[in-house]
Amino acid sequence: MVVFLWFWNIISPLILFLGLGYIATGEAEGWEFIAGGGAALLGFIIGFTGWAETVPPRWFWVKSSVNLFDNRFFTALSYALQFFLIPSAIMAIVELCG
């Protein structure tokens, strides 16, 4: 799980950029939103269970006002949003390459 979360944190900005860009162009179809909803459910579960892997040890805990919403629920919501954009990002890659 740790390796997946590490890899996901590397590719998630690309997924967000491509997915939101593809949806903003208006080319997204209904099936992409349905598949994105299923992926979002999976992302919520992964974010909820994997949150503990991303929390630093107690001696590194330094919170700022920016980290106010840094808890298990909001982390799961951010993973759900990222996973929701996976089908749109894949379609954007297909459109760019094909």
ROVEXBA-522590 format. One record per atom (N, C-alpha, C): atom name; z negated, y negated, x negated. Coordinates in nm, 3 decimals, always signed. Atoms other than C-alpha are relative to their C-alpha. Layout:
REC   at        pz        py        px
REC   CA         Z         Y         X
...
END
This chain:
REC   at        pz        py        px
REC    N    +0.000    +0.119    -0.082
REC   CA    +0.000    +0.000    +0.000
REC    C    +0.000    -0.126    -0.087
REC    N    +0.009    +0.116    +0.087
REC   CA    -0.080    -0.237    -0.286
REC    C    +0.138    -0.033    -0.058
REC    N    -0.132    +0.022    +0.057
REC   CA    +0.264    -0.189    -0.440
REC    C    +0.094    -0.059    +0.106
REC    N    -0.083    +0.055    -0.108
REC   CA    +0.434    -0.252    -0.104
REC    C    -0.033    -0.146    +0.026
REC    N    +0.039    +0.139    -0.026
REC   CA    +0.233    -0.571    -0.046
REC    C    +0.044    -0.091    -0.115
REC    N    -0.047    +0.077    +0.115
REC   CA    +0.315    -0.691    -0.398
REC    C    +0.150    -0.025    +0.010
REC    N    -0.145    +0.013    -0.013
REC   CA    +0.686    -0.623    -0.345
REC    C    +0.036    -0.089    +0.119
REC    N    -0.030    +0.080    -0.119
REC   CA    +0.679    -0.779    +0.002
REC    C    -0.023    -0.148    -0.026
REC    N    +0.025    +0.140    +0.031
REC   CA    +0.527    -1.101    -0.131
REC    C    +0.109    -0.059    -0.087
REC    N    -0.112    +0.049    +0.081
REC   CA    +0.823    -1.126    -0.369
REC    C    +0.122    -0.025    +0.087
REC    N    -0.123    +0.014    -0.078
REC   CA    +1.100    -1.073    -0.111
REC    C    -0.018    -0.074    +0.131
REC    N    +0.020    +0.065    -0.130
REC   CA    +0.941    -1.237    +0.194
REC    C    +0.056    -0.142    +0.007
REC    N    -0.065    +0.132    -0.013
REC   CA    +1.059    -1.593    +0.109
REC    C    +0.150    +0.010    +0.025
REC    N    -0.143    -0.020    -0.024
REC   CA    +1.417    -1.465    +0.098
REC    C    +0.025    +0.044    +0.144
REC    N    -0.012    -0.044    -0.139
REC   CA    +1.370    -1.288    +0.433
REC    C    -0.018    -0.118    +0.095
REC    N    +0.025    +0.116    -0.086
REC   CA    +1.226    -1.604    +0.589
REC    C    +0.118    -0.097    -0.002
REC    N    -0.111    +0.093    +0.014
REC   CA    +1.507    -1.823    +0.456
REC    C    +0.125    +0.051    +0.071
REC    N    -0.121    -0.056    -0.061
REC   CA    +1.790    -1.592    +0.561
REC    C    -0.016    +0.020    +0.150
REC    N    +0.023    -0.027    -0.142
REC   CA    +1.637    -1.492    +0.896
REC    C    -0.003    -0.126    +0.084
REC    N    +0.005    +0.126    -0.075
REC   CA    +1.554    -1.844    +1.010
REC    C    +0.133    -0.072    -0.002
REC    N    -0.133    +0.062    +0.008
REC   CA    +1.891    -1.971    +0.887
REC    C    +0.099    +0.065    +0.094
REC    N    -0.092    -0.071    -0.089
REC   CA    +2.076    -1.703    +1.081
REC    C    -0.031    -0.030    +0.147
REC    N    +0.037    +0.033    -0.138
REC   CA    +1.881    -1.773    +1.400
REC    C    +0.037    -0.145    +0.032
REC    N    -0.030    +0.142    -0.023
REC   CA    +1.932    -2.150    +1.357
REC    C    +0.149    -0.024    +0.023
REC    N    -0.144    +0.018    -0.021
REC   CA    +2.311    -2.106    +1.346
REC    C    +0.042    +0.041    +0.140
REC    N    -0.031    -0.039    -0.136
REC   CA    +2.301    -1.955    +1.693
REC    C    +0.082    +0.127    +0.012
REC    N    -0.079    -0.123    -0.004
REC   CA    +2.475    -1.631    +1.601
REC    C    -0.082    +0.123    +0.032
REC    N    +0.088    -0.115    -0.027
REC   CA    +2.176    -1.408    +1.674
REC    C    +0.024    +0.052    +0.142
REC    N    -0.021    -0.065    -0.128
REC   CA    +2.220    -1.160    +1.958
REC    C    -0.133    +0.054    +0.052
REC    N    +0.122    -0.048    -0.064
REC   CA    +1.967    -1.010    +2.198
REC    C    -0.062    +0.121    -0.067
REC    N    +0.056    -0.121    +0.059
REC   CA    +1.932    -0.677    +2.023
REC    C    -0.077    -0.032    -0.127
REC    N    +0.072    +0.036    +0.121
REC   CA    +1.818    -0.854    +1.706
REC    C    -0.143    -0.046    +0.032
REC    N    +0.133    +0.044    -0.040
REC   CA    +1.526    -1.009    +1.893
REC    C    -0.085    +0.119    +0.047
REC    N    +0.072    -0.120    -0.042
REC   CA    +1.433    -0.673    +2.046
REC    C    -0.043    +0.082    -0.121
REC    N    +0.035    -0.072    +0.122
REC   CA    +1.447    -0.500    +1.708
REC    C    -0.103    -0.078    -0.081
REC    N    +0.097    +0.084    +0.068
REC   CA    +1.257    -0.794    +1.561
REC    C    -0.139    +0.011    +0.062
REC    N    +0.129    -0.019    -0.067
REC   CA    +0.983    -0.748    +1.822
REC    C    -0.067    +0.129    -0.042
REC    N    +0.055    -0.127    +0.049
REC   CA    +0.939    -0.384    +1.720
REC    C    -0.045    -0.011    -0.144
REC    N    +0.038    +0.020    +0.140
REC   CA    +0.935    -0.483    +1.354
REC    C    -0.123    -0.090    -0.010
REC    N    +0.117    +0.088    +0.001
REC   CA    +0.682    -0.758    +1.434
REC    C    -0.127    +0.077    +0.031
REC    N    +0.117    -0.084    -0.029
REC   CA    +0.447    -0.501    +1.584
REC    C    -0.042    +0.078    -0.124
REC    N    +0.029    -0.071    +0.125
REC   CA    +0.474    -0.296    +1.266
REC    C    -0.057    -0.095    -0.104
REC    N    +0.051    +0.099    +0.094
REC   CA    +0.421    -0.611    +1.058
REC    C    -0.142    -0.044    +0.031
REC    N    +0.136    +0.036    -0.039
REC   CA    +0.110    -0.701    +1.258
REC    C    -0.098    +0.107    -0.045
REC    N    +0.087    -0.111    +0.041
REC   CA    -0.038    -0.357    +1.190
REC    C    -0.016    +0.002    -0.152
REC    N    +0.008    +0.000    +0.146
REC   CA    +0.049    -0.372    +0.819
REC    C    -0.081    -0.119    -0.049
REC    N    +0.077    +0.117    +0.040
REC   CA    -0.090    -0.725    +0.790
REC    C    -0.148    +0.014    +0.029
REC    N    +0.140    -0.017    -0.037
REC   CA    -0.411    -0.631    +0.968
REC    C    -0.069    +0.101    -0.092
REC    N    +0.062    -0.102    +0.085
REC   CA    -0.473    -0.319    +0.759
REC    C    +0.008    -0.034    -0.148
REC    N    -0.018    +0.031    +0.141
REC   CA    -0.343    -0.458    +0.429
REC    C    -0.068    -0.128    -0.045
REC    N    +0.065    +0.127    +0.033
REC   CA    -0.542    -0.781    +0.441
REC    C    -0.105    +0.019    -0.110
REC    N    +0.107    -0.023    +0.098
REC   CA    -0.829    -0.633    +0.239
REC    C    +0.055    +0.018    -0.141
REC    N    -0.060    -0.018    +0.132
REC   CA    -0.590    -0.552    -0.045
REC    C    +0.034    -0.132    -0.067
REC    N    -0.040    +0.129    +0.056
REC   CA    -0.500    -0.919    -0.089
REC    C    -0.117    -0.095    -0.021
REC    N    +0.118    +0.085    +0.017
REC   CA    -0.855    -1.060    -0.088
REC    C    -0.053    +0.017    -0.142
REC    N    +0.051    -0.012    +0.137
REC   CA    -0.979    -1.141    -0.440
REC    C    -0.147    +0.042    +0.000
REC    N    +0.143    -0.033    +0.010
REC   CA    -1.318    -1.018    -0.563
REC    C    -0.086    -0.123    +0.028
REC    N    +0.089    +0.107    -0.045
REC   CA    -1.615    -1.224    -0.452
REC    C    -0.018    -0.112    -0.104
REC    N    +0.024    +0.104    +0.100
REC   CA    -1.655    -1.409    -0.784
REC    C    +0.120    -0.094    -0.015
REC    N    -0.115    +0.090    +0.002
REC   CA    -1.306    -1.559    -0.740
REC    C    +0.015    -0.078    +0.131
REC    N    -0.012    +0.067    -0.130
REC   CA    -1.372    -1.691    -0.388
REC    C    -0.020    -0.150    -0.016
REC    N    +0.004    +0.146    -0.005
REC   CA    -1.291    -2.058    -0.382
REC    C    +0.088    -0.039    +0.116
REC    N    -0.075    +0.036    -0.120
REC   CA    -1.186    -2.190    -0.044
REC    C    +0.023    -0.150    +0.003
REC    N    -0.029    +0.140    -0.024
REC   CA    -1.018    -2.517    +0.030
REC    C    +0.031    -0.017    +0.148
REC    N    -0.032    +0.023    -0.141
REC   CA    -0.928    -2.679    +0.359
REC    C    +0.134    +0.062    +0.038
REC    N    -0.128    -0.065    -0.027
REC   CA    -0.580    -2.528    +0.325
REC    C    -0.021    +0.147    +0.039
REC    N    +0.028    -0.141    -0.027
REC   CA    -0.730    -2.177    +0.335
REC    C    -0.089    +0.020    +0.121
REC    N    +0.087    -0.009    -0.117
REC   CA    -0.911    -2.246    +0.662
REC    C    +0.040    +0.118    +0.089
REC    N    -0.049    -0.106    -0.088
REC   CA    -0.694    -1.997    +0.852
REC    C    +0.031    +0.128    -0.076
REC    N    -0.025    -0.119    +0.081
REC   CA    -0.693    -1.735    +0.577
REC    C    -0.100    +0.109    +0.036
REC    N    +0.084    -0.112    -0.040
REC   CA    -0.848    -1.444    +0.763
REC    C    +0.091    +0.115    +0.045
REC    N    -0.076    -0.121    -0.032
REC   CA    -0.741    -1.102    +0.884
REC    C    +0.101    -0.022    +0.113
REC    N    -0.088    +0.018    -0.116
REC   CA    -0.590    -1.215    +1.217
REC    C    +0.121    -0.086    -0.034
REC    N    -0.112    +0.088    +0.032
REC   CA    -0.378    -1.502    +1.083
REC    C    +0.090    +0.060    -0.107
REC    N    -0.083    -0.072    +0.096
REC   CA    -0.260    -1.290    +0.792
REC    C    +0.088    +0.100    +0.073
REC    N    -0.079    -0.095    -0.078
REC   CA    -0.148    -1.025    +1.042
REC    C    +0.109    -0.073    +0.078
REC    N    -0.103    +0.077    -0.072
REC   CA    +0.035    -1.293    +1.244
REC    C    +0.112    -0.045    -0.094
REC    N    -0.105    +0.041    +0.093
REC   CA    +0.217    -1.416    +0.935
REC    C    +0.089    +0.118    -0.040
REC    N    -0.080    -0.120    +0.028
REC   CA    +0.325    -1.061    +0.850
REC    C    +0.088    +0.035    +0.120
REC    N    -0.079    -0.028    -0.120
REC   CA    +0.440    -1.016    +1.211
REC    C    +0.121    -0.092    +0.006
REC    N    -0.113    +0.093    +0.001
REC   CA    +0.658    -1.328    +1.185
REC    C    +0.101    +0.038    -0.106
REC    N    -0.092    -0.039    +0.106
REC   CA    +0.804    -1.214    +0.855
REC    C    +0.077    +0.126    +0.038
REC    N    -0.068    -0.124    -0.040
REC   CA    +0.882    -0.868    +0.992
REC    C    +0.094    -0.025    +0.118
REC    N    -0.087    +0.034    -0.112
REC   CA    +1.031    -1.023    +1.309
REC    C    +0.136    -0.049    -0.050
REC    N    -0.123    +0.057    +0.052
REC   CA    +1.293    -1.193    +1.093
REC    C    +0.084    +0.098    -0.081
REC    N    -0.075    -0.097    +0.080
REC   CA    +1.405    -0.876    +0.912
REC    C    +0.138    +0.031    +0.059
REC    N    -0.135    -0.027    -0.050
REC   CA    +1.693    -0.786    +1.152
REC    C    +0.094    -0.119    -0.014
REC    N    -0.084    +0.118    +0.014
REC   CA    +1.823    -1.143    +1.146
REC    C    +0.041    -0.021    -0.147
REC    N    -0.031    +0.012    +0.142
REC   CA    +1.802    -1.151    +0.765
REC    C    +0.104    +0.103    -0.042
REC    N    -0.099    -0.103    +0.033
REC   CA    +1.995    -0.824    +0.742
REC    C    +0.137    -0.041    +0.053
REC    N    -0.128    +0.044    -0.056
REC   CA    +2.265    -0.962    +0.972
REC    C    +0.056    -0.119    -0.079
REC    N    -0.047    +0.111    +0.083
REC   CA    +2.281    -1.279    +0.760
REC    C    +0.061    +0.051    -0.130
REC    N    -0.055    -0.058    +0.122
REC   CA    +2.336    -1.067    +0.449
REC    C    +0.135    +0.064    +0.029
REC    N    -0.128    -0.062    -0.037
REC   CA    +2.610    -0.872    +0.629
REC    C    +0.107    -0.107    +0.020
REC    N    -0.095    +0.108    -0.023
REC   CA    +2.777    -1.197    +0.737
REC    C    +0.043    -0.065    -0.131
REC    N    -0.033    +0.063    +0.128
REC   CA    +2.757    -1.342    +0.386
REC    C    +0.086    +0.089    -0.089
REC    N    -0.073    -0.093    +0.088
REC   CA    +2.892    -1.030    +0.214
REC    C    +0.131    +0.049    +0.062
REC    N    -0.117    -0.059    -0.064
REC   CA    +3.152    -0.928    +0.471
REC    C    +0.092    -0.091    +0.060
END
